[in-house]
Amino acid sequence: MATVGAVNGTTLLLYEAGVAIAGTTSHSYSREMETREATTKDSAGNAEFLEGLKSGTVDFELLTAFDAVKGYEEMHALLEARTKAVWKISTEVVGDPRYSFNGYVTSLGMDAGLEETMTSSGSIQITGVITTATVT
């Protein structure tokens, strides 16, 4: 049965190659569509637009642990090798949606404050189609 009511963000995880990214504290998924100009002399001075290219990104934050199974080091390796990876965002609760896509790690940073827990953040540029399926 799908999650009922407002979804607890803690249950939504980011996965690469089927394995959850370790130590994530947040991630955001953004989908956009560009428009293309379609204004003519018949537009009566009003700008008109048609659909254009769609794109998407995922931004993430995680606690840095160099011994994590899928963490900073793996994200760093994907970026350095310019590797297109298989990703998904899902709660994995039966009935909930699962978003799957290919993408590149396009940015990755580390923050190490004095006597603070080290954190990392990065971005994934989605390439191609995003598939939506229902978790079964």
N, C-alpha and C positions, 0 to 999 in steps of 0.2 A: 504494500500500500504506500502511495506517495506520501512524502512529508506533509503533515497537516499544519495549516497556519503559517505564520512567519517562520522562515528558515533560519536556524542558528548558523551563523557564518562559520563557526568552528567545524561544522560537518562537511563543508565544501572544500575539497582538496584539489591541488594541482599535481598532475602526474606526468612523468616523462617515461616513455617506453613501458608503461604499465605500473611503474613504481612511484609512490607518493614522494614528492620533494620533502626532505626532512626539515623539520624545524620551522616551517612557514608560520609567520604570524599574521600575514595578510596577503591577499592578491586581488587584483581588480581586472576585469575583462571588459574591453571596450570594443564596440563594433560601430563602424562609420560607413557612410555612403557619400561620395562626392556627387556633385551635380554638374551638369553641362549646360551651357547657355543655349537657349532656344528662342530668344526674343526676336520678333520680326516687326516689320512696319505695321502689321495688323494687331500688335500687342497694346496699342493705345497708350504708349509710354510706360507700360508696366513690364518689368523684367519677368521673363518666363524661363523655366528650367525643366530639364528632363533628368532621369536617373543616370548615374555614372558608376564608376568603379567602387566596389566595396572593399574595405580593409578592416583589420582588427589587430589589437595588441593585448598583451597581458603584462601587467606590472606586478612584481612580487617582492616581498620582504621576508627574510628568514633569520633565525639565530645561526650564527656561524659556528659550525662544528666540523673540523677537518676530518673526523673519522666517520661522518655520516655516510650512509649507503648511497643516498642521492642528495647531495647538498652543494655547498659552494664550489668544491673542487670539480664536481661533475659539470656544473653550469659553466665554470671557467674553461674546462676542456671543450665543451660544445662551442663556446664563443671563439676560442683560439683556433679550432679546426674548421670553423665556418660550417658546422654540421647542421643540416636540416634534421630536426628531431620530430618524433610523433608525440603529441601532447593530448591531454584530456583534462577537463574540469568536471568534477562530479562529486555528489555525496555518496554514490554507490548504494543508495537506498532504493529498493525496488519501487518502481513507479515514478521516480524522479528523472529529470532530463540529464543526459550526459552529452557534453560538447567535445567533439574530437577534431583535431586539426594538425597540420604540419606547421613548423615555425622555427625561426632562428633566434638564439639568444643574441640580442643586439647591444645590450649594455649590462654591465655588472660592476657593482661597487661594494666597498667594505667600509664599515665605520667602527673604529676601535677607540672609544673614549676611556679616559682614566678611570679605572675601577668600575667599568661598566661592561655589561655583556656585549660581546661583539655581535654586530648585525651585518647583513648584506642585503642588497637590493638589486633588482635588475629588470630588464624588459625582454619580452619575446615578441617578435614581429611575425604575425600569422601570414602564411602564404597559401594561396589556393582556397579550396572549399572548406567550410566548417560544417561538419555533420552533427545533427542532433538526433539522438536516439533515446529511447526510454529504457532505464535500467530494468533488467528482468532477473 
